[in-house]
Each structure stands twice: as C-alpha cells, then as structure tokens.
Amino acid sequence: MSEDYIRVLQESLDKKIDLLERIVVRNEQQKQMFESDDTSPDELDANIAAKGSLVDQIVALDDGFERLFERVSQELQNDRERYSSQIKEMQDQIRRITDLSARIEGQEQRNRNLAVAFFAGRKSKVKTVRKGTQAAAQYYRSMMRFNAFGSPFDTRE
C-alpha cells in the first residue's frame, strides 16, 4: 500500500517540476513582451492568466502532496532502509523544485522591474499623444477662428 502512495508522491513532484518549468518559459516570454514596443495589453493579460493557471495547479498539487505525505511519513521514517531509493529520488526532486523556485523568484523580480519601466514608457507615450492631440485641436480651433475672420492676405474683393 505505501509503495503506491510513494509512487503517487513522486509523480506529484514530477508534475510540480513540469509546471515550474512551464512558469520559467512563461516568465521568459513575459520578459520579451516587456522589452518589446509591440506588446499589446491583451498579450500581457494572456501570459499572466496562463501563469496564474499554472500556479493554481501547483497549489492543488501541493495540497494533495501534503495530505498524502501525512499518511506515509511515519512509515517512511520507521522503515528508511526499505524506502531509501525512493526517499533519495524524492529528495533530488525537491532539490530540483527548490532550484526552479529560486530561478522563478529571480525572474519575477526582474519582470517586476521591467514592468515598471514598460508601463512608465507607455504612460509617457500616452502623455505625448495626448499633448499632440491637444496641440492639433488648438491649432484647428485657431485656424477656424482665423478663417472665420478672413485672412488678411486674402486679396479677393
């Protein structure tokens, strides 16, 4: 019975590794988006939503892992020699998870800084466009007033 539980624990750790690796890929995509001038808000939203889904899956895996581990932890402790190869494999998987988690944390910090710069640039562009639009509108109003009074250079009489 415990052999099956241990196998499920190992599979759960493998799934978590896969999900974390997919988050690493999404973070790299997000970095490229923040560095590009062509990125749309919809693209960013889709990336963030996909990462959120992966995180939700990890949380569910972690919850299931914790509950299952509680069932078998005592037996693993009591019979360490019997399960030594499975314990070593799970320790290796957990080290891999820890490494991926640290990598993701670094990526998230970098992306947070890139996001600040990205949105500051967008805000600046919006201000520039707004000022340009206001200047064009002011010019249009001036020209309309000018045309309403007639041009002093108009030689038609």
CNS distance restraints for C-alpha pairs under 8 A (distance, minus, plus):
assign (resid   1 and name CA) (resid   5 and name CA) 6.69 0.50 0.50
assign (resid   2 and name CA) (resid   6 and name CA) 6.02 0.50 0.50
assign (resid   2 and name CA) (resid  72 and name CA) 6.54 0.50 0.50
assign (resid   2 and name CA) (resid  75 and name CA) 7.88 0.50 0.50
assign (resid   3 and name CA) (resid   7 and name CA) 6.19 0.50 0.50
assign (resid   4 and name CA) (resid   8 and name CA) 6.24 0.50 0.50
assign (resid   5 and name CA) (resid   9 and name CA) 6.21 0.50 0.50
assign (resid   5 and name CA) (resid  68 and name CA) 7.13 0.50 0.50
assign (resid   5 and name CA) (resid  72 and name CA) 7.20 0.50 0.50
assign (resid   6 and name CA) (resid  10 and name CA) 6.22 0.50 0.50
assign (resid   6 and name CA) (resid  72 and name CA) 7.68 0.50 0.50
assign (resid   6 and name CA) (resid  86 and name CA) 7.39 0.50 0.50
assign (resid   7 and name CA) (resid  11 and name CA) 6.15 0.50 0.50
assign (resid   8 and name CA) (resid  12 and name CA) 6.04 0.50 0.50
assign (resid   9 and name CA) (resid  13 and name CA) 6.30 0.50 0.50
assign (resid   9 and name CA) (resid  65 and name CA) 6.24 0.50 0.50
assign (resid   9 and name CA) (resid  68 and name CA) 7.34 0.50 0.50
assign (resid   9 and name CA) (resid  69 and name CA) 7.32 0.50 0.50
assign (resid  10 and name CA) (resid  14 and name CA) 6.23 0.50 0.50
assign (resid  10 and name CA) (resid  89 and name CA) 7.89 0.50 0.50
assign (resid  10 and name CA) (resid  90 and name CA) 6.19 0.50 0.50
assign (resid  10 and name CA) (resid  93 and name CA) 7.97 0.50 0.50
assign (resid  11 and name CA) (resid  15 and name CA) 6.17 0.50 0.50
assign (resid  12 and name CA) (resid  16 and name CA) 6.21 0.50 0.50
assign (resid  12 and name CA) (resid  61 and name CA) 6.47 0.50 0.50
assign (resid  12 and name CA) (resid  65 and name CA) 6.75 0.50 0.50
assign (resid  13 and name CA) (resid  17 and name CA) 6.22 0.50 0.50
assign (resid  13 and name CA) (resid  90 and name CA) 7.51 0.50 0.50
assign (resid  13 and name CA) (resid  93 and name CA) 6.38 0.50 0.50
assign (resid  13 and name CA) (resid  94 and name CA) 7.29 0.50 0.50
assign (resid  14 and name CA) (resid  18 and name CA) 6.29 0.50 0.50
assign (resid  14 and name CA) (resid  93 and name CA) 7.18 0.50 0.50
assign (resid  15 and name CA) (resid  19 and name CA) 6.19 0.50 0.50
assign (resid  16 and name CA) (resid  20 and name CA) 6.08 0.50 0.50
assign (resid  16 and name CA) (resid  58 and name CA) 6.08 0.50 0.50
assign (resid  16 and name CA) (resid  61 and name CA) 7.09 0.50 0.50
assign (resid  16 and name CA) (resid  97 and name CA) 7.46 0.50 0.50
assign (resid  17 and name CA) (resid  21 and name CA) 6.14 0.50 0.50
assign (resid  17 and name CA) (resid  93 and name CA) 7.71 0.50 0.50
assign (resid  17 and name CA) (resid  96 and name CA) 7.27 0.50 0.50
assign (resid  17 and name CA) (resid  97 and name CA) 5.86 0.50 0.50
assign (resid  17 and name CA) (resid 100 and name CA) 7.73 0.50 0.50
assign (resid  18 and name CA) (resid  22 and name CA) 6.29 0.50 0.50
assign (resid  19 and name CA) (resid  23 and name CA) 6.32 0.50 0.50
assign (resid  19 and name CA) (resid  54 and name CA) 6.16 0.50 0.50
assign (resid  19 and name CA) (resid  55 and name CA) 7.96 0.50 0.50
assign (resid  19 and name CA) (resid  57 and name CA) 7.84 0.50 0.50
assign (resid  19 and name CA) (resid  58 and name CA) 6.96 0.50 0.50
assign (resid  20 and name CA) (resid  24 and name CA) 6.33 0.50 0.50
assign (resid  20 and name CA) (resid  54 and name CA) 7.92 0.50 0.50
assign (resid  20 and name CA) (resid  97 and name CA) 7.54 0.50 0.50
assign (resid  20 and name CA) (resid 100 and name CA) 6.44 0.50 0.50
assign (resid  20 and name CA) (resid 101 and name CA) 7.25 0.50 0.50
assign (resid  20 and name CA) (resid 104 and name CA) 7.93 0.50 0.50
assign (resid  21 and name CA) (resid  25 and name CA) 6.46 0.50 0.50
assign (resid  21 and name CA) (resid 100 and name CA) 7.13 0.50 0.50
assign (resid  22 and name CA) (resid  26 and name CA) 6.27 0.50 0.50
assign (resid  22 and name CA) (resid  54 and name CA) 7.81 0.50 0.50
assign (resid  23 and name CA) (resid  27 and name CA) 6.03 0.50 0.50
assign (resid  23 and name CA) (resid  51 and name CA) 6.11 0.50 0.50
assign (resid  23 and name CA) (resid  54 and name CA) 6.98 0.50 0.50
assign (resid  23 and name CA) (resid 104 and name CA) 7.40 0.50 0.50
assign (resid  24 and name CA) (resid  28 and name CA) 6.34 0.50 0.50
assign (resid  24 and name CA) (resid 100 and name CA) 7.86 0.50 0.50
assign (resid  24 and name CA) (resid 103 and name CA) 7.72 0.50 0.50
assign (resid  24 and name CA) (resid 104 and name CA) 6.05 0.50 0.50
assign (resid  24 and name CA) (resid 107 and name CA) 7.75 0.50 0.50
assign (resid  25 and name CA) (resid  29 and name CA) 6.31 0.50 0.50
assign (resid  26 and name CA) (resid  30 and name CA) 6.07 0.50 0.50
assign (resid  26 and name CA) (resid  47 and name CA) 6.69 0.50 0.50
assign (resid  26 and name CA) (resid  50 and name CA) 7.93 0.50 0.50
assign (resid  26 and name CA) (resid  51 and name CA) 6.67 0.50 0.50
assign (resid  27 and name CA) (resid  31 and name CA) 6.15 0.50 0.50
assign (resid  27 and name CA) (resid 104 and name CA) 7.64 0.50 0.50
assign (resid  27 and name CA) (resid 107 and name CA) 6.42 0.50 0.50
assign (resid  27 and name CA) (resid 108 and name CA) 7.17 0.50 0.50
assign (resid  27 and name CA) (resid 111 and name CA) 7.51 0.50 0.50
assign (resid  28 and name CA) (resid  32 and name CA) 6.40 0.50 0.50
assign (resid  28 and name CA) (resid 107 and name CA) 7.78 0.50 0.50
assign (resid  29 and name CA) (resid  33 and name CA) 6.25 0.50 0.50
assign (resid  29 and name CA) (resid  47 and name CA) 7.87 0.50 0.50
assign (resid  30 and name CA) (resid  34 and name CA) 6.23 0.50 0.50
assign (resid  30 and name CA) (resid  44 and name CA) 7.13 0.50 0.50
assign (resid  30 and name CA) (resid  47 and name CA) 6.81 0.50 0.50
assign (resid  30 and name CA) (resid 111 and name CA) 7.22 0.50 0.50
assign (resid  31 and name CA) (resid  35 and name CA) 6.26 0.50 0.50
assign (resid  31 and name CA) (resid 111 and name CA) 5.88 0.50 0.50
assign (resid  31 and name CA) (resid 114 and name CA) 7.27 0.50 0.50
assign (resid  32 and name CA) (resid  36 and name CA) 6.17 0.50 0.50
assign (resid  33 and name CA) (resid  37 and name CA) 7.98 0.50 0.50
assign (resid  33 and name CA) (resid  38 and name CA) 7.88 0.50 0.50
assign (resid  33 and name CA) (resid  39 and name CA) 5.50 0.50 0.50
assign (resid  33 and name CA) (resid  44 and name CA) 7.21 0.50 0.50
assign (resid  34 and name CA) (resid  39 and name CA) 7.17 0.50 0.50
assign (resid  34 and name CA) (resid 111 and name CA) 7.67 0.50 0.50
assign (resid  34 and name CA) (resid 114 and name CA) 6.00 0.50 0.50
assign (resid  34 and name CA) (resid 115 and name CA) 6.13 0.50 0.50
assign (resid  34 and name CA) (resid 118 and name CA) 5.76 0.50 0.50
assign (resid  35 and name CA) (resid 114 and name CA) 7.35 0.50 0.50
assign (resid  35 and name CA) (resid 118 and name CA) 7.36 0.50 0.50
assign (resid  39 and name CA) (resid  43 and name CA) 6.56 0.50 0.50
assign (resid  39 and name CA) (resid  44 and name CA) 7.36 0.50 0.50
assign (resid  40 and name CA) (resid  44 and name CA) 6.63 0.50 0.50
assign (resid  41 and name CA) (resid  45 and name CA) 6.10 0.50 0.50
assign (resid  42 and name CA) (resid  46 and name CA) 6.09 0.50 0.50
assign (resid  43 and name CA) (resid  47 and name CA) 6.28 0.50 0.50
assign (resid  44 and name CA) (resid  48 and name CA) 6.13 0.50 0.50
assign (resid  45 and name CA) (resid  49 and name CA) 6.00 0.50 0.50
assign (resid  46 and name CA) (resid  50 and name CA) 6.12 0.50 0.50
assign (resid  47 and name CA) (resid  51 and name CA) 6.25 0.50 0.50
assign (resid  48 and name CA) (resid  52 and name CA) 6.10 0.50 0.50
assign (resid  49 and name CA) (resid  53 and name CA) 6.24 0.50 0.50
assign (resid  50 and name CA) (resid  54 and name CA) 6.42 0.50 0.50
assign (resid  51 and name CA) (resid  55 and name CA) 6.21 0.50 0.50
assign (resid  52 and name CA) (resid  56 and name CA) 6.17 0.50 0.50
assign (resid  53 and name CA) (resid  57 and name CA) 6.32 0.50 0.50
assign (resid  54 and name CA) (resid  58 and name CA) 6.32 0.50 0.50
assign (resid  55 and name CA) (resid  59 and name CA) 6.25 0.50 0.50
assign (resid  56 and name CA) (resid  60 and name CA) 6.32 0.50 0.50
assign (resid  57 and name CA) (resid  61 and name CA) 6.18 0.50 0.50
assign (resid  58 and name CA) (resid  62 and name CA) 6.04 0.50 0.50
assign (resid  59 and name CA) (resid  63 and name CA) 6.21 0.50 0.50
assign (resid  60 and name CA) (resid  64 and name CA) 6.32 0.50 0.50
assign (resid  61 and name CA) (resid  65 and name CA) 5.98 0.50 0.50
assign (resid  62 and name CA) (resid  66 and name CA) 6.08 0.50 0.50
assign (resid  63 and name CA) (resid  67 and name CA) 6.42 0.50 0.50
assign (resid  64 and name CA) (resid  68 and name CA) 6.16 0.50 0.50
assign (resid  65 and name CA) (resid  69 and name CA) 5.85 0.50 0.50
assign (resid  66 and name CA) (resid  70 and name CA) 6.24 0.50 0.50
assign (resid  67 and name CA) (resid  71 and name CA) 6.84 0.50 0.50
assign (resid  68 and name CA) (resid  72 and name CA) 6.74 0.50 0.50
assign (resid  69 and name CA) (resid  73 and name CA) 5.51 0.50 0.50
assign (resid  70 and name CA) (resid  74 and name CA) 7.69 0.50 0.50
assign (resid  72 and name CA) (resid  76 and name CA) 6.17 0.50 0.50
assign (resid  73 and name CA) (resid  77 and name CA) 6.17 0.50 0.50
assign (resid  74 and name CA) (resid  78 and name CA) 6.10 0.50 0.50
assign (resid  75 and name CA) (resid  79 and name CA) 5.94 0.50 0.50
assign (resid  76 and name CA) (resid  80 and name CA) 5.47 0.50 0.50
assign (resid  76 and name CA) (resid  83 and name CA) 6.63 0.50 0.50
assign (resid  79 and name CA) (resid  83 and name CA) 6.67 0.50 0.50
assign (resid  80 and name CA) (resid  84 and name CA) 5.55 0.50 0.50
assign (resid  80 and name CA) (resid  87 and name CA) 7.88 0.50 0.50
assign (resid  83 and name CA) (resid  87 and name CA) 6.02 0.50 0.50
assign (resid  84 and name CA) (resid  88 and name CA) 6.03 0.50 0.50
assign (resid  85 and name CA) (resid  89 and name CA) 6.17 0.50 0.50
assign (resid  86 and name CA) (resid  90 and name CA) 6.15 0.50 0.50
assign (resid  87 and name CA) (resid  91 and name CA) 6.11 0.50 0.50
assign (resid  88 and name CA) (resid  92 and name CA) 6.23 0.50 0.50
assign (resid  89 and name CA) (resid  93 and name CA) 6.22 0.50 0.50
assign (resid  90 and name CA) (resid  94 and name CA) 6.06 0.50 0.50
assign (resid  91 and name CA) (resid  95 and name CA) 6.19 0.50 0.50
assign (resid  92 and name CA) (resid  96 and name CA) 6.28 0.50 0.50
assign (resid  93 and name CA) (resid  97 and name CA) 6.20 0.50 0.50
assign (resid  94 and name CA) (resid  98 and name CA) 6.10 0.50 0.50
assign (resid  95 and name CA) (resid  99 and name CA) 6.20 0.50 0.50
assign (resid  96 and name CA) (resid 100 and name CA) 6.17 0.50 0.50
assign (resid  97 and name CA) (resid 101 and name CA) 5.98 0.50 0.50
assign (resid  98 and name CA) (resid 102 and name CA) 6.19 0.50 0.50
assign (resid  99 and name CA) (resid 103 and name CA) 6.21 0.50 0.50
assign (resid 100 and name CA) (resid 104 and name CA) 6.07 0.50 0.50
assign (resid 101 and name CA) (resid 105 and name CA) 6.12 0.50 0.50
assign (resid 102 and name CA) (resid 106 and name CA) 6.35 0.50 0.50
assign (resid 103 and name CA) (resid 107 and name CA) 6.25 0.50 0.50
assign (resid 104 and name CA) (resid 108 and name CA) 5.99 0.50 0.50
assign (resid 105 and name CA) (resid 109 and name CA) 6.29 0.50 0.50
assign (resid 106 and name CA) (resid 110 and name CA) 6.25 0.50 0.50
assign (resid 107 and name CA) (resid 111 and name CA) 5.98 0.50 0.50
assign (resid 108 and name CA) (resid 112 and name CA) 5.96 0.50 0.50
assign (resid 109 and name CA) (resid 113 and name CA) 6.44 0.50 0.50
assign (resid 110 and name CA) (resid 114 and name CA) 6.25 0.50 0.50
assign (resid 111 and name CA) (resid 115 and name CA) 5.87 0.50 0.50
assign (resid 112 and name CA) (resid 116 and name CA) 6.36 0.50 0.50
assign (resid 113 and name CA) (resid 117 and name CA) 6.50 0.50 0.50
assign (resid 114 and name CA) (resid 118 and name CA) 5.91 0.50 0.50
assign (resid 115 and name CA) (resid 119 and name CA) 6.00 0.50 0.50
assign (resid 116 and name CA) (resid 120 and name CA) 6.03 0.50 0.50
assign (resid 117 and name CA) (resid 121 and name CA) 6.09 0.50 0.50
assign (resid 118 and name CA) (resid 122 and name CA) 6.29 0.50 0.50
assign (resid 119 and name CA) (resid 123 and name CA) 5.98 0.50 0.50
assign (resid 120 and name CA) (resid 124 and name CA) 6.18 0.50 0.50
assign (resid 121 and name CA) (resid 125 and name CA) 6.20 0.50 0.50
assign (resid 122 and name CA) (resid 126 and name CA) 6.15 0.50 0.50
assign (resid 123 and name CA) (resid 127 and name CA) 6.25 0.50 0.50
assign (resid 124 and name CA) (resid 128 and name CA) 6.19 0.50 0.50
assign (resid 125 and name CA) (resid 129 and name CA) 6.09 0.50 0.50
assign (resid 126 and name CA) (resid 130 and name CA) 5.96 0.50 0.50
assign (resid 127 and name CA) (resid 131 and name CA) 6.02 0.50 0.50
assign (resid 128 and name CA) (resid 132 and name CA) 6.03 0.50 0.50
assign (resid 129 and name CA) (resid 133 and name CA) 6.00 0.50 0.50
assign (resid 130 and name CA) (resid 134 and name CA) 6.07 0.50 0.50
assign (resid 131 and name CA) (resid 135 and name CA) 6.03 0.50 0.50
assign (resid 132 and name CA) (resid 136 and name CA) 6.10 0.50 0.50
assign (resid 133 and name CA) (resid 137 and name CA) 6.08 0.50 0.50
assign (resid 134 and name CA) (resid 138 and name CA) 6.06 0.50 0.50
assign (resid 135 and name CA) (resid 139 and name CA) 6.05 0.50 0.50
assign (resid 136 and name CA) (resid 140 and name CA) 6.06 0.50 0.50
assign (resid 137 and name CA) (resid 141 and name CA) 6.15 0.50 0.50
assign (resid 138 and name CA) (resid 142 and name CA) 6.12 0.50 0.50
assign (resid 139 and name CA) (resid 143 and name CA) 6.07 0.50 0.50
assign (resid 140 and name CA) (resid 144 and name CA) 6.09 0.50 0.50
assign (resid 141 and name CA) (resid 145 and name CA) 6.27 0.50 0.50
assign (resid 142 and name CA) (resid 146 and name CA) 6.03 0.50 0.50
assign (resid 143 and name CA) (resid 147 and name CA) 5.94 0.50 0.50
assign (resid 144 and name CA) (resid 148 and name CA) 6.01 0.50 0.50
assign (resid 145 and name CA) (resid 149 and name CA) 6.50 0.50 0.50
assign (resid 146 and name CA) (resid 150 and name CA) 6.24 0.50 0.50
assign (resid 146 and name CA) (resid 151 and name CA) 6.63 0.50 0.50
assign (resid 147 and name CA) (resid 151 and name CA) 6.31 0.50 0.50
assign (resid 150 and name CA) (resid 154 and name CA) 7.06 0.50 0.50
